[in-house]
Every structure is written in C-alpha cells, then in structure tokens.
Amino acid sequence: MLKCLLVIASLVLSSAFAQKQSPPKDPNEEWLTLTGEEPIVVARGGFSGVFPESSALANELAVSNGLPNTVLYCNLQLTKDGLAICLSDILLENSTNIEQVFPKSRKTYEINGKVYKGWFSVDFMSDILFTKVALVQGIMSRPSVYDGVWPISAVDDVLGLKRPVWLNAEWETFYQEHNLSIISFIQKALRLMPIDFVSSSEIGIVKGLGGAVNSAKTKLIFRFLGATETEPTTGKQYGDLLHELAMIKTIASGIAVPKSYIWPVSREEYVLPATTVVMDAHKLGLEVYAHGFANDAVVGYNYSYDPVREYIPFIDNGKFAVDGLITDYIPTASEAIACYVSFRNPINSPLGEDPLVISSNGASGDYPGSTDLSYEAAIEDGTDVIDCSVQISKDGVPFCMETSDLLPTTTAIIAFNDKTTAVPELQQDPGIFSFDLTWPQILTLKPQITNPFLGSSGLVRNPAFKNKGKFMSLSDFLEFAKAKGVYGIMINLQNAAFLAAKKGIDLVGIVSTTMIDAHMEKESTLNVFIRSDDTSVLTAFKTNFPTFIRVLTVDGKYGEVPKKVADEIKIHADAVAVPRSALVEITNYFTVSSTDVVAQLKSANLSVFVYVVRNEYVSLAFDYYSQASLEVSTYVDFFHVDGVITDFPYTAKRYITCPCRPVVTTLGYSILPPEVGTLLALVPEEVRPRVDPPSPPLDGKAIVDPPLPPVSNVSTTGPSVPATAAAVPNISNFFLSLLSVVVLTFHAHSIL
C-alpha cells in the first residue's frame, strides 16, 4: 500500500506544485545577512505543518513547495543497533503510534537532569521501528488523517532527496549510557555523506564535532533553547550564554536561536522592539538562524494572525536579516523571501485591473468594527472600498455598525441591560437593539472588538484595542470617505422590511436622504455600492440613484446557480456577494471540490464578491496551510472574483499587489493557488473522511423579495418583546463569555 501511496503522491504533487524558482538576483537588492545572500529556508521535518514530521511525504512536499535552496532538517535519534532516524521528540509516542504497537515497552530515563517516561529509540532495533511503527502528527490542531500511514524516515532517506540537509544532534550522554554515540555517528556520516549543516544545543557535542567538520562543506551551528533552560555541558542558562557569543564563535560558525531572542514578545502577546542579537553575532562572523516558526502558533497580535507578517521583520527591517528561517510551513517562509520583502513587493503599486479589496466593517480584525480606527486602518492597509452596515437609532439617526444588536459590538450590556429584548424576526437570542436606543445613548457606549473564534478556539483579536475607537454616523462616514479619496464605499442595508413594518423606520428613505444631503449622487470619483439581501431595497435605489452599483447578498448553502436564476438576479443587481462556502466545498477542513458559481454568475454579466475572508488559521481549510493569503489567491487567481470582502484588508491587498501572482510572474517565482482536493487525495482511501454531498443549486424562489411594506405607525406596533424567562440563560451566557475573555486573556498573560 505504501508504494501505491508514494506513486499517487508523486502524481498529485507533480500536477499541483510546480517547481519553485528563485527570483533573479537584482543588483539593487541588499540583503542584510552575514554574506549578503538571501536567507535560506530550513524545513523542520519537511512540511511538518501539515504532514507527520520527517515523513517521506513531508520531505517531498517541502522540496516541491519551497525555494530551490530549501534545506531539509532532521532531528537525529539513534536506535538500539545504532542506526539514525529523524524524529524531533525523544519520546517516540509524541510523533509515532508506538504506544499502541508496543504498549508494555514504556521506560523511565533521566536525560540531562530531567526524568522522562515513555518510549525511546534506544530500546528498539531499527528494523522493528521501520516495519512495525508509523508516524503520526504530533500537534492536535493539524491533520490527523495521515497518522499511521508513513514509516519513520532514516537519515539515508532524507539524503536520497539530493537536497541540502541539516542534522540536529542531542543527548550524547544518554546515548553513551546505552553504548551509543551520536558524536561518533556524525563523525562517520560526515566522511561518507554530503551534510550541509550540523547543530546541537549541547556545547559538548559542538566541541566534540569541531575536528570532524570541514567548514568549507559543513556549517556547525550551536542551537539555543529557551532563555531559562539549562545547557547540559556548562550548567549555564541559554540566556546567559547569549552573552558569550565570542566563545561560541571559537567552536561554531553560526547560532540558531528561538525567534523570541530576536523579536521578543511581551506578556500581553505583543511584539517588542528587536534585540541586537543578530547584529552582535554578525559582527563576530556568526550566522544566525531563527527557529520556532509555525503558521498555527499564536505569536504577537501585531501580526494580525498573518504568518507572512511575522517573517518579514526577521529578513527585511533595514538593520539586519537572519541568515535562515527554520519553519514547519515551508511555503510561507519561501514566499516571504521571494515575494513579500519591501524591495520585491511595494504594496501600494497597482497592477492594473485587480480585484477590489473591500473591508468588512473596516479593518475589524484589528480594531472594533465600524469605528474611526477600523476605517483609518483599512485605508492605510490599502482597502479599495470601505463599507458601512447601516443601523438606525431610536431617534432616526443612521450609523455604521455590523448588526442592529449592540451586544456583540459595544458595551451595551453594562449600561442598558434593562433594554434587553427578544426580536425573533431578527435572531434567536435576545439582544439590545439600536432601534431601542437614541443616538446620544449609543454614543455613551464603548465599541467592542468582535472575536468570532473565541468560543471555538479561544483566539482573541488585538485585546489592547478591544474597546478603542469612536462610532460613526452615516453622515460622518460619507464625509470621511470623500476626504480620504478611496475608490468606493459599500453601504449595506439589512432588515428594511422588518424596520418598516414593526418599528416604523424607513431605512431606505433615511439612507437616501443622507446620501442626497452628502451629494453622493453627484460624486464622479467615488464609486457607491449599495448592498442588501433584499431585492426590493436594490430596486428602490436603482430608481433614485441609477449610478449606484447594486450588490445582492446571496447567503446560504448552494453550489450552483442555474442560468435562469442568474438572469433573474441580473434584473435586480449589478453584482453578487457570495459566501466562501459557495465556491469551495469543504469537509473536515479539507477542500473537496470547487463549484462553477462564479463563472455562472459572470456569464450573466454580474460581478462577484466573496465574503468574509479572515486570517485566523482556524477559519481556513488545511489546503491553505494556515495562511489566509493562499485562500485569497484561490478566490483571486483561480475563481477570478471581482472583489474580496475581508476583516483583514492588509493581507488581501498585499497578495493582490504581489509580483509573484501567476498573472504577473515578474520575479520568476509564482504563488499558485492550492489545487482544491489535493490534500484529501493523499489520504488513504480506507481512512479518508466521508465527503459531504454537493450543495444544492440556488433556489430562484428565494431570490426575489416582495415589495417593501409601508412604514407603520410605530405607536400601533408596540414595544419590542421583553426577554422571557427562557431567555435568561442566554443573557447569563453572555456574561460568562465576557468573563471568559478576561480569564483567557489573564491566562495567556500568565503563561508567557
């Protein structure tokens, strides 16, 4: 079966991942590495961010999906008969299924002053490990469907790929206690094999290898661990050894340090100013390699859950550049070097007829949505179209807010708990609604950043700014947009029929009057998009504002748009906003198939905008490698959408202006959209997750809405329904969720 899988993997990889080429060297480029050459990328265990570490597939994919000079990193361990295998954790159960295969072989050893209980390579002959034991994914948030498929890799397997190899060696004293020596193994290997890098976190091993290393062929690297951990040879903490770089220069040609040694992170999880470690090491002639990069690790709110943004300061900051990046996600590091450094990717350089970047309540991934801060940030991030979802206050003031329920986006629960009501026409849970508070009352509230993945994963957004910013009335928003000179604005109108019939609020009339007062119908440089899920709202604006671009939101689960339905939409709209799920079918976080929805809508001469794209890795299919810009690339360069609606406009804009897009390729390096279904095809059929049935076609009956009802006399409609006793637990849950934010934040602070 394994041979069959290797053949299938080879075929899939050859079609899905074109060989990457390094960008041509520009004489004006200046890399601030020790040698002046661009940094290298070191694949820790191959592409271990997706596949089991150091598996054949992980190494193959690292080679095919990285820069040509990609280095394969193998953490050495020795078997009972002295053969070298590649596994990072000395406890084999953390990266293999050995616990299930040999449940009675658990041992206890003291290694470098620490007691370990588990399964160890020194207790098993190599043939047993190769034939009986298989690799598993050691990190729970990563795919487990490849567990038990691939055997443990020997060093010879990695060398067979004919790529630069980095061997990391540890635990010499432990091996000596079992009549083995990792120093002796490497000394012999250096005579017989082409090994480019050898590293260790033990000074004794580095010194022991000094005489065997030909510095012209092999670089000897001292690897730092956490600052408070103890180096076993000297008994000193690694943080103290950082002040002894001159001594390290006498035994090594470089150092590998945790990335936090270079860009520290505060207890509050914000990135602090850089240290001088790289510059100090370079002055002594030491190369510096940063390790610990993983797209699915939360490090520094400054990076907005965008792993590319984390890499850039290490290689492009005007003062220094590390000589290499050791990472679990080889494509992201490769793209950062090849495409996203400042001298290769000027973010504000337009490429022509590009898709629009449309904000979702401003840059709401970084600041409370629909506030001055989120809109300012969106414009700074390169947003083409800023948006305003219009809500109406009790006294008839239109303003920008994601929903009419103020609970998720403001501190209303504190000041106006008595205004909590149930409005089943709008949502299941009780809320505090904009139409029950006057505009002066709303202005007394603080905004609140939304955390869409707090409940499912504990991920929070920019907590230092969670209540910062000022609310914007629609009038202020329009003046702001005109002053900033943006390409366009998108006005989103929801619940117009409910507001007219139940609250006596003429949403269309109020917004129209505000637009006229701002002379928006006369704007020649500012494009105005009117977005709604109600065709009657769009029809009303077509009559009064014929130059406005009408966008119909078509939510729900569908995978096809029949021609008749697309033609019907065209009667009412110029463009369609579709959810991500309408473009790519996903099962268990794997992409399964792509739909023809975009092409079908475009055939009716409709523009297509996709929503809502987010950066948090938990929102992404595994196929996107925990990197949101790869999802953007799928929508932009595979589906060819006309716009991307996103909480994080910087990420989308950076990709769209990237010179490595396949439609540009000015650098010789292309970022290809991940081929839908590729990762799932690499799962053995007998353990492949059951695929959900295809989504149904879009129902045309759900498209056209009845005419808007007349605006009622609010005095006859009565107040909103107070929250019932049955709803009380929901309010309690809201208080608990507020408390959980505090607890999670405190916990996050306490562990750093």
Phi, psi and omega in degrees: 000323183297318178299320179298318179296322179296321178295313179300315180300318180299317180294316181295316182295322182295330180270331186267334186231100177291148179300131182279143177244141175292143175300146178299143183289126179262126181299342179273350179288141178224100176275132182267038172278176181298319184266348185086358177272161180294150180298152175267163176246129182248119184271103181290107183068029184075216178272069187283352176291341180239316186253159178306137186304132177062016172290161179303319182291320179299318180290319179299317183289328175297319180294315186281342187244012179239180176295158183302332181266020179303136180255133178268124185260124178238124175270111188289140164221150182253137177275175182302325180264017170082013177274146183264130176239167183249106176207134186281324186264130180295338173273108188296334182292344179280349180221005177220175177264024186299331180297324178282328183282318181233071187296340184261010185258022180288136181230167176234128179223151170261123183232118180051041175086359179244145179266127179241136175239125180163211182248134188234147182297330184291350181263003184226140173289151185299321182295328177293315181295321182288327187259336185252338189245142179233161182280151173226161177284127186272354182241125192297331183281357183258165185301132177257359185289346178266002181297139175078008184262316189256138179284165174298142180265138171272163177302323179301325179296320180290317179296332181294345179279356175059040177237161175305140185234140177241119176256128176251131186237134180220171165065043181300316181298318178300315180293323178299325177296344178247026177059035177232163177212118179286332175295314180298320180299314183292321177302317178292317181298323180295332178283334189250339189233150174279098181247123188273326181224142169228133181224162173199153174265006178250120180300326179300320179291317180299315178295320181295336181265351187306316182287343183266346186268125172272106187297342177285339182246329187228134177263130180260122189240132171268126186257120177278142170257196181303148188302329182263000176281157186258130175283126191291332183285314184264340185077007180269156174284149182297328177298326177286323179295340179296339178270004181241041182296329178297320177294317181297327179299333180285346182239349185217160178261353180193172177231149171243123186234150171304144185300334180289344174293334185262309175241093182295157178239132182288170176299335179274004177069041171242143182286132181264171177303152183293150172277181178259015185305311184296314181294321178297317180293318180297324178299330180270358181086016178265132171284157182230127177241131181262132180237162180107013181278130176205128184296333183262020173254133183273110181221109173081105178297340178303334186271357174055038180057028180247105185296331178299320181295333178287322182292322190304314181298338180282340185235350187208083180226004178087351182239323182201165172217135175293159182273347177191157180240123178260118194218156172273346185237086186299322182297321185294314178296320179297317180293322179301317181287314188282333193232329195252357175293157191299324184278358175245345183217077174289110192297335183267009179270110181290149181254003180120225183281074182269157172299152179280142169263118185244126182287155173247095186061042185076202176277069189286353173283342183248335182219161175307132186296151175062027175251168178301323180295317182291325179287319177300315180296320180300318180292317177299329181280358177096016180299137177275319184232119174264149190242155174221114172274113190276127170243161183239131177280172181299328180264019169084017179270123176279136180213169184266125177198144185301316180223164177287339175280121184275352183300312184289336192244000179217178177265030186300330183299333183283314187267333188229043179301329181290350178268004180295125182221163176257127177232083186299337178293338183254322183197163182285317186274152174298160179204179172245114194257148184302325183284000175254000178234144176282163179299317175301323177294319180296323181292344177282348182276162171258145175290163181218125181293141179272142180236084188296342183244017179297312184292323185273331186221354181079006181282130178240159182253131169029065188298334180295339181242021188295338179235026182264159175105169180237144177290156180237129169288162178299321179299315179296321180299316181295317179293322178300313182297317180295321181292328183276345178068036179288163179296320183195172174232150176238118180259117185256123183241123180232155172064028182298318182295316179298313182298321180291314186282322189256334185241358180066028183249123179268085184302312181297318181294316181296314181294319180299316179298318179296321179294320179294317180299329179270003179059035182291334180290347180257359181293128180255342183251346182251115179282134181247122176253129174253119184244136177199158172266006182247115181297331180292326176296315180296322179297319180299320181285331176298322181291315187270333183225076187296339181275347180290145180268120184269129182239119178266123174278122179242093182273180176105183183255113178204154181229011181202145175237102178302152183304320181298321180289317178300319179295324178294319178299320183299333178297327188255343188217160174259340183211164181229135171259120184241146177288157179303324183295342179281347182258322183230124175280131184232136175231126178050042178070012173251135172291140183248310182203159176257153180256173177256020185303314182297312181298322181292322177289320180294331179295340176265014179065038176252136170283154184232125175245137181254141181219164336258128181270131182233159184272331186305131186298335180288349178268359189250145170293152179303330182299340181266007172057036179056033183226107187299330182295336175286328173293318177301318181298326179296315181290322187278314189251000171250308180275337180061049175292163181266349179192152179239121178264122191214150173284341186234076186298333181300316182297315180294316182295321181298319178291316185296330177266009186285132179286358178262005175299146183298341178275356183245296177050040177286344183258356182080001178239126182247135169268105182271135175303135177304136180286121183301131177090355185297310183295323179294326180294340180272358177275130177307139187301326184289342178242008181293134180300146177295131183272133177296149177296154180302148177293149182287167174294155176293130181279119181297335181293338182272359186275307187274126180263155176292162178304150178298138179289159175296153179288123185280165172278112188302334182293339181266353184266341179078167182285170173297154182285124178300154178297133180279171178301325181295338182273349183304317178302328179296319178294319177300319179298326179294317176299320179297322180293323175298317179297322182296327177299315180297314182296314181298318181295317179297318180296317180298321179294322187288338184265356180260000000 
